[in-house]
Every structure is written in structure tokens, then in C-alpha cells.
Amino acid sequence: MAVREGPLTPANLLDSAPELGQIFDGTALRMADPQYVANTALGPIPEHFPELVKAFIHRGLACIAYSGFYNLLATIGMGQFGMATEAAIREYSLQHGLSLIDPNSKPYGFHNLINNLKRDSLLDDRQVDFWKSTVKLRNYLLHPEENVALDYSIIYINIAVITEELLILFPPPMEVACRTLENP
């Protein structure tokens, strides 16, 4: 597959993004190509996650899957994961009976929701630090002046860590967990 030279145009749309280069696949360095990026990015989304969280994750993974052709789509995709984290904190707050609206009838911001969950002992210190760091990452990635080309190893690690943290907030229903233990 050809590596794109110059700006993205209709004529070179299906050429590899020049930023791909080499990627560590867990065992060795290899040349990345758009198909490898797509195969690595696309995977199952836990069905029991809240619908809005799943929607943001799906959009994020789709952007990352296509980023082999245009690398900045990976940044946009990770921004969608940032949106998924905010949707998750909002849903988790609702599930625990916390208001999303402050006393002045304005929506609580992400930081305030995290602080309210901590206040009610629904998040521990480690979780508070993690979720607050996702706010910073989301804000960094969603601003167009920060058009950074993220390294794929960082992207895939972040996807795994965010998914693990989401599974803490939204563990699989008991019947799914039992099936998983019976048929690993």
C-alpha cells in the first residue's frame, strides 16, 4: 500500500497516513497499515454499558479504525472516548440518585459530578484521580488547535484503561459474569 505524500486529496484517499510508521503489536515492531489499525481498533463494546456511552465508544473506535488513512481521526476518536467518560459519570450519578443539576438550576460540570460521587463515597481517591485526568485529556483532544497525532500504543493503552474503569462503574450483569466464568 502506498504511503500518502502531501495533503489528503481524492486521488490519495486510500493511501496510508504517513504518520503510521512502525507500531509495537505486543510482540515485535511492525509496519502499521490501515487494515492493521482497523483490526486493532475495532472490537466488541460491552453490551451492558449505557446506550450513550456505547454510542460515544462506537464513534471513537470507528474514527480510530479509519485513522490509518488520516491520522488525526485517531485524535478525534480519543476525544469521543472522553465524551464517553463524561456520559458514564453522568449515568453513574443518576443510577446512584445524585442530581445532575446544581442548586442554581444549572447542569453540574464533570468535575462537580466527580466530587459529588466522592463525597457520597461512590468513588475512591484513585478513581477520582483517574476520572479527573480523563477530563483533562478530553479537553486537550477536543480543541482543534491541539491537532496532535497520537501514537497508537498510547491510544490502545488508553482504550483498555478507560474500558477497565467503565467496567468498574458498570460491571456485567451477574448472568453474563457467570457465563464468562463457566466458558472462559
Secondary structure in CASP SS format (residue, H / E / C, confidence):
PFRMAT SS
TARGET T0000
AUTHOR 0000-0000-0000
METHOD secondary structure of the structure
MODEL  1
M C 1.00
A C 1.00
V E 1.00
R C 1.00
E C 1.00
G C 1.00
P C 1.00
L C 1.00
T C 1.00
P H 1.00
A H 1.00
N H 1.00
L C 1.00
L C 1.00
D C 1.00
S E 1.00
A C 1.00
P C 1.00
E C 1.00
L C 1.00
G C 1.00
Q E 1.00
I E 1.00
F E 1.00
D C 1.00
G C 1.00
T C 1.00
A C 1.00
L E 1.00
R E 1.00
M E 1.00
A C 1.00
D C 1.00
P H 1.00
Q H 1.00
Y H 1.00
V H 1.00
A H 1.00
N H 1.00
T H 1.00
A H 1.00
L C 1.00
G C 1.00
P C 1.00
I C 1.00
P C 1.00
E C 1.00
H C 1.00
F C 1.00
P C 1.00
E H 1.00
L H 1.00
V H 1.00
K H 1.00
A H 1.00
F H 1.00
I H 1.00
H H 1.00
R H 1.00
G H 1.00
L H 1.00
A H 1.00
C H 1.00
I H 1.00
A H 1.00
Y H 1.00
S C 1.00
G C 1.00
F C 1.00
Y C 1.00
N C 1.00
L H 1.00
L H 1.00
A H 1.00
T H 1.00
I H 1.00
G H 1.00
M H 1.00
G H 1.00
Q H 1.00
F H 1.00
G H 1.00
M H 1.00
A H 1.00
T H 1.00
E H 1.00
A H 1.00
A H 1.00
I H 1.00
R H 1.00
E H 1.00
Y H 1.00
S H 1.00
L H 1.00
Q H 1.00
H C 1.00
G C 1.00
L C 1.00
S C 1.00
L C 1.00
I E 1.00
D C 1.00
P C 1.00
N C 1.00
S C 1.00
K C 1.00
P E 1.00
Y C 1.00
G C 1.00
F H 1.00
H H 1.00
N H 1.00
L H 1.00
I H 1.00
N H 1.00
N H 1.00
L H 1.00
K H 1.00
R H 1.00
D C 1.00
S C 1.00
L C 1.00
L C 1.00
D C 1.00
D H 1.00
R H 1.00
Q H 1.00
V H 1.00
D H 1.00
F H 1.00
W H 1.00
K H 1.00
S H 1.00
T H 1.00
V H 1.00
K H 1.00
L H 1.00
R H 1.00
N H 1.00
Y H 1.00
L H 1.00
L H 1.00
H C 1.00
P H 1.00
E H 1.00
E H 1.00
N C 1.00
V C 1.00
A C 1.00
L C 1.00
D C 1.00
Y H 1.00
S H 1.00
I H 1.00
I H 1.00
Y H 1.00
I H 1.00
N H 1.00
I H 1.00
A H 1.00
V H 1.00
I H 1.00
T H 1.00
E H 1.00
E H 1.00
L H 1.00
L H 1.00
I H 1.00
L H 1.00
F C 1.00
P C 1.00
P C 1.00
P C 1.00
M H 1.00
E H 1.00
V H 1.00
A H 1.00
C H 1.00
R H 1.00
T H 1.00
L H 1.00
E H 1.00
N C 1.00
P C 1.00
END
